[in-house]
Amino acid sequence: MADILQILILGLALGGVIALMGSGLSLVFGVMRIVNLAHPSLIIGGAYVTYWAFKVTGVDPIVMLPVASVIMAAVGVLLYRLMFERETKSAKYSEMTVLLTFALAMMVEGLLGGLFTNTQRVVSPDYATDAFFVGDLFIPKGQLYAGIVSLTIITALTLFLKYSRLGYAIRATTQNREAAELLGVNVNFICILAFAIGIGLAGAAGSLVSFVFSFFPAKHWEWIAMLMSVVVLGGMGSILGTVVAALMLSVIAAFVGTWVGATWSTLTFFLALFLILLVRPQGLFGEKPEMA
C-alpha cells in the first residue's frame, strides 16, 4: 500500500507539470484551430531563459517564471503576426498550421542548438534534490512545488476565461468565431491575445521543466507525442480535459514505469493517443463533430 501511495504521489506531481505544458497547446487550438507542433520547442525556449538567469544571477526558477512567461508571450505575438495571421479564414487553416509549426519547431531547435549546443542542462536549486518525508513516504520538493505552481496557474487561467471580459471574448471566439465577430468582438486581437497567453504558458512550463527534467534543444520531439496524447484525450481545446488527462496518464505511466520498466512508461502516452483516436476521437470532454 505504501508503494502504491508513493507512486500515486509522484505521478500526480508530474501530472500537474504536464497539464501546464499541454494547457497552452489546448488553448491555442481551441481559439484558433492552430495545431502547434512547435509548442514543446517553445517550452524548451522558456527553460533556457530560466536556466541562464539562474546560472548568471542565481535567481530561483519559480521566481523567474513570470519573466519567462512574459518573454515567451512576446515571442508568441511576433510569431503570430509573422506566420499565422494572414490565412486565418482559409478552409484548410488547421492543416496549414501543422506544416507551419513543424517547420517552426525545426527552426527553434536549430536556433537553440546553435546557441547552446545539444548538451543536457538542468537547473539545480536546493529544493530540486530535497524531499519531505512522511513516514515511509518521500515527496520530492521540486516535483511538489512544480505541480502546485502548475495547478495554481491553470486555476488562474480558468478563472480568467470564465469571469473576465476578455475571457468571455476568448470563449465566444472559441465557440463561434463568426458570431463573436458579429457581436463586436475584435477577433483578430483576441487571437493574438490567446496565442500570446498560450506561448506565455509554454514559458511558465519551461521554468518548471528546467528543474524537474533535464533538457536540450532536440528534447521537444520526445514531448510532442506526450502532449498531443494529453490534449487529444482530454478533448482538443478543453483546459479541464487537459488537466484530467495529464493527471490520469501521468499516474498510469508512473505505475507502468515502476512495475514494468521505465522504458515502457512513455508507451502509455502513445497507446492512449492511439486508443482515443480509435474509440472516441473528440476526447473525454470534447464535443462530437456534427455530421454533414
N, C-alpha and C positions, 0 to 999 in steps of 0.2 A: 504493500500500500504506500509506503514512504517513497519507493522508487517511482511509482505511478504519479504521485503528487509532485515529485521533483521534476519529472519530465513535463508534466502539465504546466508547471510554473514557468519553466524555461521556454516552452512552446508559446505560451501566451505573451510573455515579454517580447519575444522576437516577432510575434504576430502583430503587435502594435506598431512596430517599426515598419514592417512590410505593408501594413494598412496605410500608413502615411506615404510610403513610396508609391503605392497604387492610387491614392486618392486624387492626386493631381492629374494623373493619366485618365482617370474616370471622369473628372470634372471637364477636362478639355474635350473629351469625346462627347459627353452629354450636351454641352453647349454648342460646339462647332462641328461635331462629327469628324474630328481630326484623330486618326489612329496614329498616335505619336510613338513610333518605334524608337525615337531618339530620347525618350524620357529617361531611361536608365543612364544614358551617357551624360545627361544634364545633371542627374543626381551625383554622378561622379565629379562633375564640374564643381558642384557645391561642396563635395567632400574635399577637393583640392583647395578651395578657398579657405575652408576651416583648417585644413592641415597646415598650410603655410602661415596662417595667422597664429596658430598655436606654436609653430616652430620658431617664428620670428619674434613674436611678442609674448608668448606663453598664455594667451587668452584662452579661457575654458571653451570647449566646443559648444556647450549648451548656451553660454553667454554669447558666442559668436553666431548662433543660429539666426537671430533676426537680421543681422548684417548679411549673412549668406543668402537669406531669403530675398532681401531687397535687391542685392546684386543680380541674382538669377532672375528675379521678376523683370528687372530692366533688360536683361538679355532676352527674356521672353517677348517683351514688347518689340524689340528690334527684330527678332526672328519672325514674328507675326507680320509686321509691316513689310518685311522683305520677301517672305516666302508664301504666306497663306492668305493674304488679304485680297488679292486680285480675283481669284477664281471661286469665291465663296458661294456663288449662285450656280455653279456648274452642277449638272446632274451626276457627274462622276467625281465629285469633290472628295468623298471619303477614300475612293480608290486612288486618286491622285496623291492624297496625303501619305498613303502607305509608302509610295515610291519616294516622295519628297523627304519624309522623315527617316527612311532607310539611308538615303544619301547624306542627310544631316548627321545621323549617328556615326557614319564613317568619317565625316569631316571633323566632328568633335573628337572622335577617338584619335585621328591623325594629329590634330592640333595639340591635344593633351600629351600624346606620345612624344611629339616633337619638343614640347616644352619641358616635360617632366620625366621622360623615358618610361619604360614599362616596369620599372621597379615597384614591387608591392610596398604600399605605405599603410600606416595606421597611426592614429592619434592616441597618445598614451597619458591621459590624465590619471591621477592617483586612483580614482574610483573604478577605472576601466578594468583593473586586475584585482579589485577587492570584492568582498561579498558580505552579506548579512547571513548569520547562522541562526536558525530556529530549530532547536533540537537536532535531528539528523538531517535537516534540510538546509541547503545553502541557496541564497538568492544573489546572483551576480549584480553588483550595484550598477555597473554600466548598462546592462540589458534592462534592469528595472527602471532606471532613470529614463533611458531612451523610450521604453514602452509607455511610461506615464506621460512624458512630454508629447509623444506622438498622439496619444488618445486625447490629450488636452487640446492640441492644435486642431484635431479633427472635430472635436466638440465645438470649438470656437468657430470653425468653418461652417458647421451645420447650423449654429445659431445665427451666423451672419446671413446664410442663404435663406433661412426661414423667417427672420424678423426685420431685416434691414430693407430699405427701399431698393438699393442696388441688388440685394439678394432676391427680391421679388422679380426684378427685371431679368436677372440671370435665369431664374426658374421659368419665367414666362418664355424667354428665348429658347430654353431647352425644350419646353413642351410644344411650342408652335412659333417658329421664327417669323412667319408672315403675319400672324395675328398680333404678335408683340409689336411688330413694326407699325401696323395699322393703329395700334393703341398709343403710339407716340414714343415707344421705346427706341432709343438710339442703338440699334442692333450692332452697328459696327464698333461703337465704343464698348458695348457690353462684351463683344467677342474679344477685343483687345484686353479688357479688364480680366475676363475669365482666363484667357491664355496666360496673362501675367501672373495671376493667382496660382494657376496650375504649375507653372515653372518655378514660382516662388516656393511652392510646396516641395518641389524637387530639391531646391536649395536647402530647405529646412531638413528634409530627409537626408541629404548629403552630410549635413553637420552631425547628425546622429549616427549615420552609417560609418562616419570616419573613425569612430572609436568602438563600434560594435563589430564591424567586419574589416578585414584588410581589403585594399582596393588598388587598382591600376587601370590605365585607360581602356584596355580591352575587356574589363570585368563586366561591362554592360551587356555583353552577349549572353552571359550566364543569368542575368537578371530579367531579360525581356520576356522569356517564356514564363518565368515565375510570376511576373507582374500581370502579364496577359491572362494567365490562369486565374489569378485572383479577381481581376476586373471582369472577365467573362463569366466566371462562376457567380459572382455577386450580381451581375446584370450590368451591361455597359451603360455608364452614366449614373449609376446608383452609388452614392457615397456610403450609405448604410450597408448595401450589399458588399462593397469592397471591404469594409471593416469585418463583417461577419465571415466572409470567405477567407480573408487573411488570417484571422484567428483560428478558424477551423482547419485550414490547410497547414498552417504552421504547427499546430498541435499534432496533427496526424503525421507530418514529416518528422517531428521530434520523436514520436514513438517508433516510426519506421527506422529512423537513423539509429536509435538505441537498440532495438530488438533485432533488426535485420542487418543493418550496416549503414555507415554514413554515406557511402556512395549511392545507396538506394533512396535516400531521403529526397533528393532532387526529383526522382522519378515520380514522386507523389504529385507534384505540380503538373508535370507533363500528362500523367494519366488522368488527372482531374480535368484538364483542358480538353482532352480527347473525349472523355465521357460526357461532359456537359454540352459540348458541341453536337454530340451524337443523340443525346436524350432530351436536353432542354436548351436549345441554342440561345434563348433570351435570358438565361441565367436564373438565379433564385429570386431576384427582385426586379428583373427586367420585364417589360411589357411584351406580350406576344404580338409579333407583327401582324397587321391585318392582311387578309388575303385579297388579292386584286380581283 
